[in-house]
Amino acid sequence: MDLKTIEAELKEATDGLLMMSETDAPFEFYQAENFRNKQLDKETVLRLAGMPAEYPFEELELGYFLRNMTQASPEAHEEAKQQANRFQHLQKKLHELLQDVKVYRVGETQKLVLILGRTTEGEIAGLKTIVVET
């Protein structure tokens, strides 16, 4: 699948969806140019983020990262249930479109979040957003 199709499908899945933290931030499509077939590890992610090697870094599984957003309690309002369904759809879509999807959080209080995987052609792509945790 080509990058244009992946971008279109991820933009559709995240349209109007916000990453919930102390600030709600939108998701943006992200493509790492000139990183084809590079190892997707701490060094590469920090280079993509433009941060030094000693900068705070965390790697998470996608399901763990989205765990609070993909669940709605049975007594939740219909809007909360719909939002949980949208996050479930996003999680499924990321796994369909990309291989080896992981979440990388870079920073301390305001963290850059990169949800990245590989295309079938070896490109690094996915989504980026911000979370604030004080």
LINZIMO-V445785 format. One record per pair of residues at least 12 apart in sequence whose C-alpha atoms are under 10 Angstrom apart, sorted by the first residue. I is the first residue (numbers start at 1). J is the second residue. Records with the same first field share a line. If there is no record, write none. Layout:
I->J  J
This chain:
1->97  98  119  120  121
2->97  119  120  121  123
3->31  97  119  120  121  123  124  125  126
5->97
6->29  93  94  96  97  98  119  125  126
7->28  29  30  31  97  125  126  127
8->29
9->29  90  93  94  97
10->27  28  29  30  90  93  94  97  126  127
11->27  28  29  90  127
12->90
13->27  86  87  89  90  91  93  94
14->26  27  28  29  86  87  89  90  127
15->27  28  86
17->83  86  87  90
18->83  87  129  130
19->66  69  87  113  128  129  130  131
20->66  68  69  130  131  132
21->130  131  132  133  134
22->110  131  132  133  134
23->110  130  131  132  133
24->129  130  131  132
25->128  129  130  131  132
26->127  128  129  130
27->113  114  115  126  127  128  129  130
28->114  126  127  128  129  130
29->114  115  125  126  127  128  129
30->114  115  116  124  125  126  127  128  129
31->48  116  117  118  123  124  125  126  127  128
32->44  45  48  116  123  124  125  126
33->48  123  124  125
34->123  124
35->48  122  123  124  125
36->118  119  121  122  123  124  125
37->118  119  121  122  123  124
38->122  123  124
39->124
40->100  102  116  117  118  124
41->59  104
42->55  57  58  59  104  106
43->57
45->57  59  104  105  106  114  116
46->104  105  106  107
48->114
49->105  106  107  112  113  114
51->106  107
55->106  107  108
56->105  106  107  108  111
57->104  105  106  107  108  111  112  113
58->103  104  105  106  107  113
59->102  103  104  105  106  113  114  115
60->101  102  103  104  105  115
61->100  101  102  103  104  115
62->91  94  95  100  101  102  103  104  115  116
63->88  91  92  101  102  103
64->103
65->102  103  104  105  115
66->84  87  88  90  91  103
67->84  87  88
68->84  87
69->81  83  84  85  86  87  88
70->82  83  84  85  86  87  88  89  90  91
71->83  84  85  87  88
72->84  85
94->115  116  117  126  127
95->117
97->117  118  119  120  125  126
98->116  117  118  119  120  122  123  124  125  126
99->116  117  118  119  120  122  124  125
100->116  117  118  119
101->115  116  117  118  124  125  126
102->114  115  116  117  118  126
103->115  116  117  126  127  128
104->116  128
105->128  129  130  131
106->130  131
107->130  131  132
108->131  132  133  134
109->131  132  133  134
110->130  131  132  133  134
111->129  130  131  132  133
112->128  129  130  131  132
113->127  128  129  130  131
114->126  127  128  129  130
115->127  128  129
116->128
